[in-house]
Amino acid sequence: MAKTKILLSEGSSLSARQTITALGMAGYSVDICSSDRFCIGAFSRYVNKVHVFPSAADNPQVYMDNIYQLLKTGAYDVLLPTHEQAFLFAAH
């Protein structure tokens, strides 16, 4: 059975880092979004890929456009908001 693929809305917070570890240890495949290629989450052995684009706080429309493009590929089973990005997802 294939691993469930999860996209985290950001990877620069400590809570995102803890979420990455918990998901990775449970056997999930984890990718993250970040405006910083070298965010704390990028250094986790459980992160497969970091998608770099403007943050939701700096440019919400570009952020959402990038999220939509990632989701349209069908590569992810779950989009998991780890912080304030949840308000954007709820609005869309």
PyMOL CGO cylinders between C-alpha atoms (Angstrom):
from pymol import cmd
from pymol.cgo import CYLINDER

trace = [
    CYLINDER, 0.00, 0.00, 0.00, 1.32, 3.45, -0.93, 0.3, 1, 1, 1, 1, 1, 1,
    CYLINDER, 1.32, 3.45, -0.93, 2.13, 5.98, 1.75, 0.3, 1, 1, 1, 1, 1, 1,
    CYLINDER, 2.13, 5.98, 1.75, -0.37, 8.76, 2.32, 0.3, 1, 1, 1, 1, 1, 1,
    CYLINDER, -0.37, 8.76, 2.32, 1.15, 11.97, 0.94, 0.3, 1, 1, 1, 1, 1, 1,
    CYLINDER, 1.15, 11.97, 0.94, 0.71, 15.06, 3.10, 0.3, 1, 1, 1, 1, 1, 1,
    CYLINDER, 0.71, 15.06, 3.10, 1.41, 18.67, 2.19, 0.3, 1, 1, 1, 1, 1, 1,
    CYLINDER, 1.41, 18.67, 2.19, 2.00, 20.95, 5.19, 0.3, 1, 1, 1, 1, 1, 1,
    CYLINDER, 2.00, 20.95, 5.19, 1.08, 24.59, 4.69, 0.3, 1, 1, 1, 1, 1, 1,
    CYLINDER, 1.08, 24.59, 4.69, 4.36, 25.79, 6.20, 0.3, 1, 1, 1, 1, 1, 1,
    CYLINDER, 4.36, 25.79, 6.20, 7.55, 24.40, 7.66, 0.3, 1, 1, 1, 1, 1, 1,
    CYLINDER, 7.55, 24.40, 7.66, 9.16, 27.27, 9.53, 0.3, 1, 1, 1, 1, 1, 1,
    CYLINDER, 9.16, 27.27, 9.53, 7.55, 26.95, 12.97, 0.3, 1, 1, 1, 1, 1, 1,
    CYLINDER, 7.55, 26.95, 12.97, 8.43, 24.63, 15.82, 0.3, 1, 1, 1, 1, 1, 1,
    CYLINDER, 8.43, 24.63, 15.82, 4.92, 23.22, 15.78, 0.3, 1, 1, 1, 1, 1, 1,
    CYLINDER, 4.92, 23.22, 15.78, 5.32, 22.40, 12.07, 0.3, 1, 1, 1, 1, 1, 1,
    CYLINDER, 5.32, 22.40, 12.07, 8.61, 20.68, 12.88, 0.3, 1, 1, 1, 1, 1, 1,
    CYLINDER, 8.61, 20.68, 12.88, 6.91, 18.59, 15.57, 0.3, 1, 1, 1, 1, 1, 1,
    CYLINDER, 6.91, 18.59, 15.57, 4.08, 17.74, 13.19, 0.3, 1, 1, 1, 1, 1, 1,
    CYLINDER, 4.08, 17.74, 13.19, 6.59, 16.66, 10.53, 0.3, 1, 1, 1, 1, 1, 1,
    CYLINDER, 6.59, 16.66, 10.53, 8.32, 14.35, 12.98, 0.3, 1, 1, 1, 1, 1, 1,
    CYLINDER, 8.32, 14.35, 12.98, 5.09, 12.80, 14.24, 0.3, 1, 1, 1, 1, 1, 1,
    CYLINDER, 5.09, 12.80, 14.24, 3.79, 12.22, 10.71, 0.3, 1, 1, 1, 1, 1, 1,
    CYLINDER, 3.79, 12.22, 10.71, 7.10, 10.89, 9.44, 0.3, 1, 1, 1, 1, 1, 1,
    CYLINDER, 7.10, 10.89, 9.44, 7.45, 8.48, 12.35, 0.3, 1, 1, 1, 1, 1, 1,
    CYLINDER, 7.45, 8.48, 12.35, 3.92, 7.25, 11.65, 0.3, 1, 1, 1, 1, 1, 1,
    CYLINDER, 3.92, 7.25, 11.65, 4.94, 6.40, 8.09, 0.3, 1, 1, 1, 1, 1, 1,
    CYLINDER, 4.94, 6.40, 8.09, 3.42, 9.29, 6.15, 0.3, 1, 1, 1, 1, 1, 1,
    CYLINDER, 3.42, 9.29, 6.15, 5.15, 10.99, 3.22, 0.3, 1, 1, 1, 1, 1, 1,
    CYLINDER, 5.15, 10.99, 3.22, 5.58, 14.70, 4.02, 0.3, 1, 1, 1, 1, 1, 1,
    CYLINDER, 5.58, 14.70, 4.02, 6.27, 17.74, 1.83, 0.3, 1, 1, 1, 1, 1, 1,
    CYLINDER, 6.27, 17.74, 1.83, 6.18, 21.33, 3.06, 0.3, 1, 1, 1, 1, 1, 1,
    CYLINDER, 6.18, 21.33, 3.06, 5.59, 24.83, 1.71, 0.3, 1, 1, 1, 1, 1, 1,
    CYLINDER, 5.59, 24.83, 1.71, 7.82, 27.68, 2.77, 0.3, 1, 1, 1, 1, 1, 1,
    CYLINDER, 7.82, 27.68, 2.77, 9.08, 31.06, 1.68, 0.3, 1, 1, 1, 1, 1, 1,
    CYLINDER, 9.08, 31.06, 1.68, 12.48, 30.01, 3.05, 0.3, 1, 1, 1, 1, 1, 1,
    CYLINDER, 12.48, 30.01, 3.05, 14.22, 27.02, 1.43, 0.3, 1, 1, 1, 1, 1, 1,
    CYLINDER, 14.22, 27.02, 1.43, 16.24, 26.59, 4.61, 0.3, 1, 1, 1, 1, 1, 1,
    CYLINDER, 16.24, 26.59, 4.61, 13.39, 26.73, 7.12, 0.3, 1, 1, 1, 1, 1, 1,
    CYLINDER, 13.39, 26.73, 7.12, 13.57, 24.46, 10.18, 0.3, 1, 1, 1, 1, 1, 1,
    CYLINDER, 13.57, 24.46, 10.18, 11.30, 21.85, 8.61, 0.3, 1, 1, 1, 1, 1, 1,
    CYLINDER, 11.30, 21.85, 8.61, 13.59, 21.48, 5.61, 0.3, 1, 1, 1, 1, 1, 1,
    CYLINDER, 13.59, 21.48, 5.61, 16.19, 19.83, 7.82, 0.3, 1, 1, 1, 1, 1, 1,
    CYLINDER, 16.19, 19.83, 7.82, 13.95, 16.98, 8.89, 0.3, 1, 1, 1, 1, 1, 1,
    CYLINDER, 13.95, 16.98, 8.89, 14.78, 13.57, 7.50, 0.3, 1, 1, 1, 1, 1, 1,
    CYLINDER, 14.78, 13.57, 7.50, 11.03, 13.07, 7.06, 0.3, 1, 1, 1, 1, 1, 1,
    CYLINDER, 11.03, 13.07, 7.06, 10.57, 15.91, 4.55, 0.3, 1, 1, 1, 1, 1, 1,
    CYLINDER, 10.57, 15.91, 4.55, 10.78, 14.80, 0.94, 0.3, 1, 1, 1, 1, 1, 1,
    CYLINDER, 10.78, 14.80, 0.94, 10.40, 18.19, -0.74, 0.3, 1, 1, 1, 1, 1, 1,
    CYLINDER, 10.40, 18.19, -0.74, 10.19, 21.88, 0.13, 0.3, 1, 1, 1, 1, 1, 1,
    CYLINDER, 10.19, 21.88, 0.13, 7.99, 23.94, -2.18, 0.3, 1, 1, 1, 1, 1, 1,
    CYLINDER, 7.99, 23.94, -2.18, 9.33, 27.49, -2.09, 0.3, 1, 1, 1, 1, 1, 1,
    CYLINDER, 9.33, 27.49, -2.09, 7.02, 30.40, -2.84, 0.3, 1, 1, 1, 1, 1, 1,
    CYLINDER, 7.02, 30.40, -2.84, 5.90, 33.66, -1.16, 0.3, 1, 1, 1, 1, 1, 1,
    CYLINDER, 5.90, 33.66, -1.16, 4.37, 33.31, 2.28, 0.3, 1, 1, 1, 1, 1, 1,
    CYLINDER, 4.37, 33.31, 2.28, 0.65, 33.57, 2.90, 0.3, 1, 1, 1, 1, 1, 1,
    CYLINDER, 0.65, 33.57, 2.90, 1.25, 36.67, 5.04, 0.3, 1, 1, 1, 1, 1, 1,
    CYLINDER, 1.25, 36.67, 5.04, 3.25, 38.48, 2.35, 0.3, 1, 1, 1, 1, 1, 1,
    CYLINDER, 3.25, 38.48, 2.35, 1.19, 37.58, -0.69, 0.3, 1, 1, 1, 1, 1, 1,
    CYLINDER, 1.19, 37.58, -0.69, -1.94, 35.54, 0.04, 0.3, 1, 1, 1, 1, 1, 1,
    CYLINDER, -1.94, 35.54, 0.04, -3.11, 35.32, -3.57, 0.3, 1, 1, 1, 1, 1, 1,
    CYLINDER, -3.11, 35.32, -3.57, 0.20, 34.04, -4.92, 0.3, 1, 1, 1, 1, 1, 1,
    CYLINDER, 0.20, 34.04, -4.92, 0.40, 31.63, -1.99, 0.3, 1, 1, 1, 1, 1, 1,
    CYLINDER, 0.40, 31.63, -1.99, -3.07, 30.24, -2.76, 0.3, 1, 1, 1, 1, 1, 1,
    CYLINDER, -3.07, 30.24, -2.76, -2.33, 30.05, -6.48, 0.3, 1, 1, 1, 1, 1, 1,
    CYLINDER, -2.33, 30.05, -6.48, 0.73, 27.93, -5.70, 0.3, 1, 1, 1, 1, 1, 1,
    CYLINDER, 0.73, 27.93, -5.70, -1.23, 25.70, -3.32, 0.3, 1, 1, 1, 1, 1, 1,
    CYLINDER, -1.23, 25.70, -3.32, -3.91, 25.17, -6.00, 0.3, 1, 1, 1, 1, 1, 1,
    CYLINDER, -3.91, 25.17, -6.00, -1.27, 24.25, -8.56, 0.3, 1, 1, 1, 1, 1, 1,
    CYLINDER, -1.27, 24.25, -8.56, 0.26, 21.68, -6.20, 0.3, 1, 1, 1, 1, 1, 1,
    CYLINDER, 0.26, 21.68, -6.20, -3.12, 20.17, -5.36, 0.3, 1, 1, 1, 1, 1, 1,
    CYLINDER, -3.12, 20.17, -5.36, -4.18, 20.00, -9.02, 0.3, 1, 1, 1, 1, 1, 1,
    CYLINDER, -4.18, 20.00, -9.02, -1.27, 17.65, -9.72, 0.3, 1, 1, 1, 1, 1, 1,
    CYLINDER, -1.27, 17.65, -9.72, -2.99, 14.98, -7.61, 0.3, 1, 1, 1, 1, 1, 1,
    CYLINDER, -2.99, 14.98, -7.61, 0.27, 14.32, -5.78, 0.3, 1, 1, 1, 1, 1, 1,
    CYLINDER, 0.27, 14.32, -5.78, -1.22, 14.88, -2.31, 0.3, 1, 1, 1, 1, 1, 1,
    CYLINDER, -1.22, 14.88, -2.31, -3.87, 13.10, -0.30, 0.3, 1, 1, 1, 1, 1, 1,
    CYLINDER, -3.87, 13.10, -0.30, -4.03, 15.70, 2.49, 0.3, 1, 1, 1, 1, 1, 1,
    CYLINDER, -4.03, 15.70, 2.49, -3.39, 19.44, 2.82, 0.3, 1, 1, 1, 1, 1, 1,
    CYLINDER, -3.39, 19.44, 2.82, -2.63, 20.14, 6.47, 0.3, 1, 1, 1, 1, 1, 1,
    CYLINDER, -2.63, 20.14, 6.47, -2.60, 23.76, 7.66, 0.3, 1, 1, 1, 1, 1, 1,
    CYLINDER, -2.60, 23.76, 7.66, -0.22, 24.14, 10.57, 0.3, 1, 1, 1, 1, 1, 1,
    CYLINDER, -0.22, 24.14, 10.57, -0.75, 27.83, 11.32, 0.3, 1, 1, 1, 1, 1, 1,
    CYLINDER, -0.75, 27.83, 11.32, -2.50, 30.95, 10.07, 0.3, 1, 1, 1, 1, 1, 1,
    CYLINDER, -2.50, 30.95, 10.07, -2.78, 29.54, 6.56, 0.3, 1, 1, 1, 1, 1, 1,
    CYLINDER, -2.78, 29.54, 6.56, -5.93, 27.79, 7.76, 0.3, 1, 1, 1, 1, 1, 1,
    CYLINDER, -5.93, 27.79, 7.76, -7.86, 31.07, 7.45, 0.3, 1, 1, 1, 1, 1, 1,
    CYLINDER, -7.86, 31.07, 7.45, -7.01, 31.23, 3.74, 0.3, 1, 1, 1, 1, 1, 1,
    CYLINDER, -7.01, 31.23, 3.74, -8.04, 27.64, 3.15, 0.3, 1, 1, 1, 1, 1, 1,
    CYLINDER, -8.04, 27.64, 3.15, -11.33, 28.23, 4.96, 0.3, 1, 1, 1, 1, 1, 1,
    CYLINDER, -11.33, 28.23, 4.96, -11.99, 31.32, 2.85, 0.3, 1, 1, 1, 1, 1, 1,
    CYLINDER, -11.99, 31.32, 2.85, -11.34, 29.42, -0.39, 0.3, 1, 1, 1, 1, 1, 1,
]
cmd.load_cgo(trace, "trace")
